[in-house]
C-alpha cells in the first residue's frame, strides 16, 4: 500500500485503532492552519459552508467506495456503535413487538441485552463450540425467509472483535421481507460490500474510519419514519436524514478526519485492495499459529476466524503476561485480549501496515523458541 509506517512501533489495538500516517499528517497540518476565512479543522462551525463542503465530500467519497444505491441515506451520528444498540429499536420497531437477533459472541450478546429493553427478542441462530473451536451459524441457517412479518428486523454482528470470529459470507443473505440490520463496526470498509442486501448498517468510526465518537449509519429509505414518539430528535434517523446529520452539532472533527480516510482508501485501491492486504496480514499470523505445534492456539474454528481480529492463546497465564510484556519491549503494542475473554488479540485494520504482521509473526516464533 502507498502508506507506510514511520517507525518500528506498531499498534494492534482493537480500537481506537491505527489511522493512516498520511491522514494524521494532513490532519495535523489542517489543525494548525487558519486562513482569513477558513478556521482550523477543529473549529469549523457545523452550520458553515466550510463544514458543509467537508460533509458533502465525505458523503460523496463514502458513497463511491460502497457504490451506494440511491435509496440509502448516510448518517454521521455521535455516541459510538453501542448507542445504536438502543437506538435501533427506538427507530425501527414501529408497531412491531418482536425482533430477531443472531447470537454470535460478546458484542452480539450486548446488543441483544439492550434490545430486550424494548421488545421481545427471538434468537434465530447462535454460535457453537466443538473441538475445532467456535463456529458461526451460516446466514442460510437463520431462516430469514420464514421469519414472521411481525418481526421488525433481524440483527447480526458481522465481526466479533472480542472473540475473533467473523461471518465468511458477509453480505450473502437469502431474500427476505424482514430487513437485515448489521453491526459492521470492525469490518466496515475492510472489504467490498453489497449494501443492497441490508436494511441498515452501522459502524463505530474507531476501527477503519477515524477517531472514536462518530458512528456511520447507512439506512434504507423505507425504514425511515418508524421512530417511536419518545425518540430524542438528535437520535431520530428520519430527522437526522432530513437535516443531513446536522439536527444537532455532529462530531465535526471526526467527520473531517473520516473524509480524509475515505479519500485514502480510494487512493490505495478501494475496498478490494483493503480486503487483499488485510487477508495477507491475518493469514501470516494464522500460519504462524498453525506451525507452532500447539504452543499458540486459536479458539475459533478455521471457517469462522476473523480476518481482522486474530485471537489466540498461550499454554498458561504466566506465558501470556510474559508475551505481552516482551512484545511491548519490541514495539508491538496493545496485544492483550478483551478483558472478558483474555489471551492475545492482534487487530489488522486497514491502516495497520504489512510490516506489523511480519514483525508480530517473527516475534511469535522467537518467543516460542525462547519460552516454549
C-alpha distance (Angstrom), angle and dihedral (degrees) to the residues before:
residue distance angle dihedral
X1 . . .
X2 3.77 . .
X3 3.78 93.3 .
X4 3.78 118.7 77.1
X5 3.77 136.2 -173.7
X6 3.80 113.2 -102.0
X7 3.80 94.5 -149.2
X8 3.79 143.4 21.9
X9 3.81 91.2 -101.6
X10 3.80 114.3 103.5
X11 3.80 131.1 -165.3
X12 3.81 115.5 -144.8
X13 3.81 94.0 170.1
X14 3.79 118.0 147.8
X15 3.80 86.6 -138.9
X16 2.88 153.2 16.6
X17 3.76 75.3 39.5
X18 3.78 139.6 -172.4
X19 3.81 117.8 -57.7
X20 3.83 119.5 -155.4
X21 3.81 112.0 -88.5
X22 3.80 93.2 -129.7
X23 3.80 90.8 52.3
X24 3.80 91.3 51.3
X25 3.79 90.2 49.4
X26 3.81 92.3 51.2
X27 3.79 91.7 45.6
X28 3.81 89.9 50.3
X29 3.78 91.5 52.1
X30 3.81 94.2 45.5
X31 3.80 91.7 44.5
X32 3.79 90.7 61.1
X33 3.79 97.6 37.6
X34 3.79 120.5 96.4
X35 3.77 120.5 177.8
X36 3.77 128.1 -167.9
X37 3.80 91.7 -94.4
X38 3.81 103.7 11.8
X39 3.82 119.4 70.3
X40 3.78 127.7 -153.9
X41 3.82 115.2 -66.3
X42 3.80 90.0 -106.5
X43 3.80 92.5 51.0
X44 3.80 100.8 50.5
X45 3.84 109.4 125.9
X46 3.80 110.1 -125.1
X47 3.81 90.3 -133.4
X48 3.81 93.5 55.1
X49 3.79 128.5 102.7
X50 3.80 88.0 -121.5
X51 3.81 93.2 61.6
X52 3.79 91.5 41.2
X53 3.81 87.8 57.7
X54 3.82 91.1 50.9
X55 3.80 93.1 46.6
X56 3.80 92.6 46.8
X57 3.80 90.1 50.9
X58 3.80 90.2 50.6
X59 3.81 91.0 50.6
X60 3.80 92.3 48.1
X61 3.79 95.1 46.3
X62 3.80 94.1 47.1
X63 3.80 91.0 45.8
X64 3.80 90.2 52.4
X65 3.82 93.5 48.2
X66 3.80 90.8 52.5
X67 3.81 98.5 34.2
X68 3.80 82.4 -128.5
X69 3.81 114.0 -152.1
X70 3.81 116.4 -119.5
X71 3.81 93.3 -112.8
X72 3.82 95.3 64.7
X73 3.80 129.2 87.5
X74 3.81 126.9 -150.4
X75 3.79 115.8 -140.2
X76 3.80 124.5 -169.5
X77 3.79 104.0 -156.1
X78 3.79 136.3 173.5
X79 3.80 127.9 -128.1
X80 3.79 105.5 63.0
X81 3.80 127.7 -102.2
X82 3.82 93.5 -67.4
X83 3.80 89.5 64.8
X84 3.81 87.3 61.1
X85 3.82 90.6 60.9
X86 3.80 87.4 76.0
X87 3.80 98.0 27.8
X88 3.80 93.0 59.5
X89 3.84 94.9 66.0
X90 3.79 91.2 40.6
X91 3.80 91.0 54.4
X92 3.81 103.7 32.2
X93 3.80 108.6 29.1
X94 3.79 94.8 82.7
X95 3.80 110.4 162.3
X96 3.80 92.7 -21.4
X97 3.79 123.1 107.3
X98 3.81 99.5 -164.0
X99 3.80 137.3 69.3
X100 3.81 132.3 -174.4
X101 3.80 122.1 -138.8
X102 3.79 135.7 179.5
X103 3.82 111.6 -138.1
X104 3.79 103.7 -145.7
X105 3.81 103.4 150.4
X106 3.77 146.8 -56.8
X107 3.81 100.5 -25.4
X108 3.79 94.6 40.2
X109 3.80 88.7 54.1
X110 3.82 90.4 51.4
X111 3.81 90.1 51.9
X112 3.82 90.9 48.3
X113 3.80 92.4 51.2
X114 3.80 91.3 53.2
X115 3.81 94.4 44.4
X116 3.83 90.4 54.9
X117 3.80 88.5 66.3
X118 3.81 87.7 70.1
X119 3.81 109.0 29.9
X120 3.78 148.1 -5.7
X121 3.80 108.9 -71.3
X122 3.79 120.3 -149.9
X123 3.83 114.4 -158.7
X124 3.80 102.3 -142.2
X125 3.81 96.8 179.4
X126 3.80 138.5 2.2
X127 3.78 139.6 -162.1
X128 3.79 116.2 -107.8
X129 3.80 136.6 -165.3
X130 3.80 133.9 -135.0
X131 3.81 135.8 154.4
X132 3.80 90.5 -62.7
X133 3.80 92.4 54.5
X134 3.79 133.8 -114.0
X135 3.80 118.7 -4.0
X136 3.79 124.9 -163.5
X137 3.82 119.3 -142.8
X138 3.80 113.2 -108.4
X139 3.83 113.4 -115.2
X140 3.80 90.9 -118.1
X141 3.82 88.1 63.7
X142 3.80 94.3 58.2
X143 3.79 93.4 81.7
X144 3.78 95.6 -132.1
X145 3.80 92.5 159.8
X146 3.80 92.1 57.7
X147 3.80 98.5 43.7
X148 3.78 114.0 124.1
X149 3.80 111.7 -104.1
X150 3.78 86.7 -127.9
X151 3.81 87.5 74.8
X152 3.80 107.6 98.0
X153 3.80 96.1 -151.0
X154 3.80 145.0 -27.6
X155 3.81 114.9 -118.4
X156 3.79 129.9 -161.1
X157 3.80 138.2 165.3
X158 3.79 110.8 -123.9
X159 3.80 96.5 -156.8
X160 3.79 125.0 19.4
X161 3.80 102.2 -143.0
X162 3.81 95.1 -170.0
X163 3.81 97.3 43.9
X164 3.81 99.1 39.4
X165 3.82 93.1 -125.9
X166 3.79 127.6 132.5
X167 3.78 135.0 -179.6
X168 3.83 106.4 -113.3
X169 3.81 91.6 -154.6
X170 3.76 93.7 57.0
X171 3.78 97.7 171.1
X172 3.79 106.2 11.1
X173 3.80 106.9 111.3
X174 3.75 129.9 153.4
X175 3.77 115.8 -112.9
X176 3.78 113.7 -85.3
X177 3.78 139.3 165.5
X178 3.81 88.4 -133.8
X179 3.80 112.9 88.1
X180 3.80 115.1 -118.4
X181 3.81 112.6 -135.3
X182 3.79 118.6 -166.5
X183 3.78 136.5 -166.3
X184 3.82 100.9 -146.5
X185 3.78 96.7 166.7
X186 3.82 95.1 131.5
X187 3.79 100.0 33.3
X188 3.81 103.1 36.8
X189 3.82 111.7 125.6
X190 3.81 90.6 2.7
X191 3.81 93.1 106.0
X192 3.82 141.2 2.5
X193 3.78 114.6 -66.1
X194 3.80 135.3 -163.4
X195 3.80 99.8 -144.2
X196 3.81 91.9 -175.2
X197 3.81 89.9 74.4
X198 3.81 90.5 67.0
X199 3.75 138.4 67.6
X200 3.80 92.8 -156.8
X201 3.81 136.9 0.6
X202 3.78 125.0 -170.7
X203 3.78 132.1 -176.2
X204 3.78 135.6 177.4
X205 3.79 110.8 -127.4
X206 3.80 99.5 -131.3
X207 3.80 96.3 87.5
X208 3.81 110.7 48.6
X209 3.81 104.4 -12.2
X210 3.80 109.7 54.6
X211 3.80 141.7 -86.8
X212 3.79 124.5 2.1
X213 3.80 119.4 -92.4
X214 3.80 99.8 55.0
X215 3.81 122.3 95.1
X216 3.78 123.8 -169.0
X217 3.80 115.6 -146.4
X218 3.81 123.0 -170.7
X219 3.79 110.3 -166.7
X220 3.79 132.0 178.4
X221 3.79 115.3 -123.0
X222 3.80 95.9 -119.9
X223 3.83 90.8 60.7
X224 3.79 93.7 58.7
X225 3.78 117.0 95.7
X226 3.81 96.6 40.7
X227 3.80 95.6 101.1
X228 3.78 118.7 133.8
X229 3.83 114.7 -113.8
X230 3.81 91.4 -114.3
X231 3.82 93.1 57.3
X232 3.83 108.4 118.9
X233 3.79 111.5 -115.3
X234 3.80 93.8 -119.9
X235 3.83 90.4 56.3
X236 3.79 96.3 42.7
X237 3.81 108.9 112.3
X238 3.79 93.5 -154.0
X239 3.79 95.2 50.1
X240 3.80 92.6 44.5
X241 3.80 90.0 49.6
X242 3.80 91.2 52.2
X243 3.81 89.8 49.0
X244 3.83 93.4 44.9
X245 3.81 90.1 -117.9
X246 3.80 92.2 -51.8
X247 3.81 101.5 103.6
X248 3.81 82.2 117.8
X249 3.80 132.5 1.9
X250 3.81 105.6 -59.1
X251 3.82 121.5 -150.4
X252 3.80 90.3 -82.9
X253 3.80 99.2 -177.6
X254 3.81 91.3 48.3
X255 3.82 90.5 50.4
X256 3.80 89.4 50.0
X257 3.79 91.8 51.2
X258 3.80 91.7 45.2
X259 3.78 88.3 54.1
X260 3.81 89.1 57.6
X261 3.81 91.9 46.7
X262 3.81 91.6 51.8
X263 3.80 88.5 52.6
X264 3.82 90.7 48.0
X265 3.82 91.8 52.8
X266 3.80 91.4 50.5
X267 3.80 91.9 47.4
X268 3.80 90.2 51.5
X269 3.77 97.8 54.1
X270 3.80 104.1 -76.9
X271 3.78 127.9 -106.9
X272 3.81 96.3 -35.4
X273 3.80 90.0 58.3
X274 3.81 90.9 46.6
X275 3.81 90.5 53.3
X276 3.79 92.8 48.3
X277 3.79 94.2 50.1
X278 3.80 94.4 43.4
X279 3.81 91.8 49.8
X280 3.80 90.7 50.5
X281 3.81 91.8 52.0
X282 3.78 96.8 47.6
X283 3.82 93.5 40.9
X284 3.80 89.7 57.3
X285 3.81 92.1 56.7
X286 3.80 93.7 42.3
X287 3.79 88.4 52.7
X288 3.80 90.0 52.6
X289 3.80 89.3 51.5
X290 3.81 91.8 49.6
X291 3.81 92.0 49.6
X292 3.82 94.3 49.6
X293 3.83 94.5 85.3
X294 3.80 91.1 -125.2
X295 3.80 98.6 -46.8
X296 3.81 87.1 113.9
X297 3.81 117.5 35.8
X298 3.78 129.7 -170.5
X299 3.84 112.1 -145.9
X300 3.82 92.8 -151.7
X301 3.80 126.5 81.7
X302 3.83 113.5 -110.8
X303 3.81 95.2 -110.0
X304 3.81 92.9 53.4
X305 3.80 101.5 41.7
X306 3.77 118.7 128.0
X307 3.76 118.2 -115.1
X308 3.78 88.3 -156.0
X309 3.82 109.1 41.1
X310 3.80 110.4 38.6
X311 3.82 110.2 -163.8
X312 3.78 125.2 -170.8
X313 3.78 141.8 155.6
X314 3.80 137.4 -137.8
X315 3.83 126.6 -140.7
X316 3.83 94.8 -90.0
X317 3.80 144.8 -4.1
X318 3.80 94.0 -99.3
X319 3.79 91.2 59.2
X320 3.80 90.7 43.2
X321 3.81 92.0 56.2
X322 3.79 91.0 44.4
X323 3.81 90.0 50.8
X324 3.82 92.0 52.8
X325 3.81 93.5 47.5
X326 3.79 94.8 47.6
X327 3.79 92.2 43.3
X328 3.81 90.6 56.9
X329 3.80 89.9 47.7
X330 3.80 85.6 57.3
X331 3.81 95.1 49.3
X332 3.82 96.6 -98.2
X333 3.80 105.4 128.0
X334 3.82 138.0 -172.9
X335 3.80 98.4 17.6
X336 3.80 97.4 139.0
X337 3.80 113.0 118.3
X338 3.78 124.4 -119.8
X339 3.80 112.3 -62.7
X340 3.83 92.2 -118.6
X341 3.79 94.5 48.2
X342 3.81 108.8 29.8
X343 3.78 128.2 -162.9
X344 3.80 123.7 90.4
X345 3.79 128.1 -45.6
X346 3.79 126.3 -172.3
X347 3.80 114.8 -171.5
X348 3.80 118.6 -154.6
X349 3.78 106.2 -167.3
X350 3.79 122.0 166.8
X351 3.81 95.8 -86.5
X352 3.82 95.4 50.3
X353 3.81 104.4 102.4
X354 3.79 125.4 -128.6
X355 3.79 88.0 -115.0
X356 3.81 89.0 66.5
X357 3.81 91.6 61.0
X358 3.80 90.6 47.0
X359 3.79 91.6 50.7
X360 3.82 93.6 46.8
X361 3.78 93.5 46.9
X362 3.80 91.6 50.5
X363 3.81 91.8 46.8
X364 3.82 90.6 51.2
X365 3.80 90.5 53.5
X366 3.79 92.8 46.4
X367 3.80 92.6 47.0
X368 3.78 91.9 51.3
X369 3.81 91.2 49.0
X370 3.79 90.3 52.9
X371 3.80 101.4 36.3
X372 3.78 105.8 22.9
